[in-house]
Amino acid sequence: LSRLPHKDIYDIDPDQLDRKYGTDGWEIVGWHTKELLRRPLVTDYVENYHTPVIRNTKTGELEALPMPCVLLKRSPITPEMLASIMYEKYFKSVPLYRQSADFDNHGMSVPRQDMSNWIVRFALNYLGIPYDYMQRLQCERKYGQCDETPLQVLHEEDRDPRTKSYVWVHTTGELDDGPPIVIFVYE
């Protein structure tokens, strides 16, 4: 990330701190910094996000103001960048190794394993609830269809590489009333 341009953002509202601690009742004694990756359409850059550590001059107590809400804890990924990666992979069919090479061409090393982990973590953290809801709705429908595709996964934890896995697609039937529901399951 050191080769990318950096942009510093200082998140501080002196008026709010004056209301909380009183005028001249606080001072900045340090900053917490969070690096967030941004990927606008033209130039990639690292955004250094600083939030102050405040010391109450009357009591001596320290308080760290909160960092911005992040998409995935302990990760520099931003919603815009993950959306870009997922769009490239799932809509444009650009594999992660090619996206990684494209990042390298722009001076940013983003291993495909990191991108894969970000996608999985995002799916588990944010898409599990709607997935479970769609699955419950699907089970309430009168008709359903499914089909499986065998799949061999070479590096899966606690499994022999020759073991067959399956990707199942479960859909509501064509004769069913209501909008179609399509769910993919890996087993």
Buried (B, 14 or more C-beta within 10 A) or exposed (E): BEEBEEEEEEBEEEEEBEEEBEEEBBEBEEBBEBEBBBBEEEEBBBBBBBBBEBBBEEEEEEBEBEBEEBBBEEBBBBEBBBEBBBEBBEEEEBEBEEBBEEBEEEEBEBEBEBBEBBBEBBEEEEEEEEBEEBEEBBEEBEEEEEEEEEEEEEEEEEEEEEEEBEEEEBBBEEEBEEEEBEBEEEE
